[in-house]
Amino acid sequence: MHSGLTPAQRLKSWLAAHSGSARIVLGTRMAVFASMPQLQLIVVDEEHDASYKQQEGARYSARDLAVYRAQQCGAQVLLGSATPSLESWHHSRPAEEGGRYLRLQMPERIGAAALPVVRRIDMNHQPRRTVLSAPLVQAIQARVQRGEQSMLLLNRRGYAPVLHCADCGWKSECRHCSAFRVFHKIDRTLRCHHCGASERVPRACPTCGNADIAPLGRGTEQLEEQVSGLLAGLQRPDGQPVRVARIDADTTRLKGSLESQLAQVHSGEVDVLVGTQMIAKGHDFRRITLVAAINPDSALFSSDFRAPERLFALLMQAAGRAGRDATQGPSEMLVQTSHPTHPLFEALKRHDYPAFAASELAERASAGLPPCSHQALLRADAREQKVAQDFLNAARQALEAELGQAPDSAALLEQVSLYPAVPMGLQKVADVERAQMLLESPSRQALHRVLGRLHERLHALRAEPAHKGLIRWLVDVDPQAI
């Protein structure tokens, strides 16, 4: 069961599950709603993956719904991951410490293959603006000569994140979003990855007319070009030239393209695979013995408190693509970083998820962040930022006034923090202004009681003339990004 099925195919699958003729249902997050009268087991594979959270329409977490559904029907639920979400890890602590899940350890790798050796390359010792360090280039060349494969991970598609004019400071900003349009060299376009707006690259700076506009930063398209240039004179053991392939959202748009590209990797036709997080998780590449993370530092100092957790999971999952065939010999992962002593990379070097989780949970506890507290995000979209913020602030003020007047409800305000409305990190998308208001509480019960009251206020305010121009509002419990 998944969204790629036709309505007829989806109905057929639903009826098969509902009647009991299908004993096993495989699917994406929507499969958690499958009608199975005799359900006894739910398996959530890679349970840490953020894609289990529905981000459009009705917000829900398929992982959390799986746990709830298992409780309702007396089934067992198995959450599997090499890098569990910190929420699940926290719930699986010993029962005497308040844990609710049973933690099952798998200390050894399937197939008796050894985990790759993780090496950190200090980019402070490399020439300025170096993309591929000398040790990494040598490691790739050695793999090519032995007939093995390498994988390079750069979680940014396109050729460069932005075009820039050095004379006047112009950058390729999107007219419809608070973001830059990404330069794609293959078709010479500037594309916004948020609203989809696309146009040809200008011949000169639109502001000052300077013809010397240049790309800033790098994406997988540029990395593929540079790797191909560095390995141009090298040959495979069979005498054929080296082949570099790229897998990202741009190269897999057409139906069947992803399958054909993966088949080429599995068959050994590709020597160096360049890609985004699409290639870092879930694939069983038997010939890859080298994985390299090109530029992982940006997530270390992100304003999003979940960024280190996501980075560690991505890097550890990527490392797991190397050395899956024990007969291939030793494998390794190279991490190019300007902060080689960062605790995250120290834990990655040892493949020590428990140490990373303990450190991260201690920071979360000291800051009062999930899973030690609970959050909900109220969002409003409007044509003007002021309209969106005024709507959220009006709802907060009305709720505080209502709860303050009722003696039995006044205690709720002490348990739940309601923050003023602010613009979202990406303030505008497709000409729609977005604002958000955060609610936070150590008690989930208190948070839901406040949300119930707030829901009534929001419906009442929506109809008032003062908030004309509001497009929509929504509530997101346990948001994945703030």
Secondary structure, DSSP 8 states (H G I E B T S, - for coil): --TTS-HHHHHHHHHHHHHTS-S----SGGGGG---TT--EEEEETTT-GGGB--SSS--BHHHHHHHHHHHHT-EEEEE-SS--HHHHHHTS-GGGT--S------S-GGG----EEEEEEGGGS-TT-SS-HHHHHHHHHHHHTT-EEEEE-S--SSBSEEEETTT--B-B-SSSSSB-EEETTTTEEE-TTT--EEE--SS-TTT--S-EEEES--HHHHHHHHHHHTTT-B-TTS-B--EEEESTTTT-STTHHHHHHHHHHHT--SEEEESGGGTSS---SSEEEEEES--GGGTT-SSTTHHHHHHHHHHHHHTTSS-SGGG---EEEEEES-TT-HHHHHHHTT-HHHHHHHHHHHHHHHT-TTSSEEEEEEEEESSHHHHHHHHHHHHHHHHHHHHH-TTTHHHHHH-EE---EEEEEEEETTEEEEEEEEEES-HHHHHHHHHHHHHHHHHHHTSGGGTTEEEEEEEES-S--
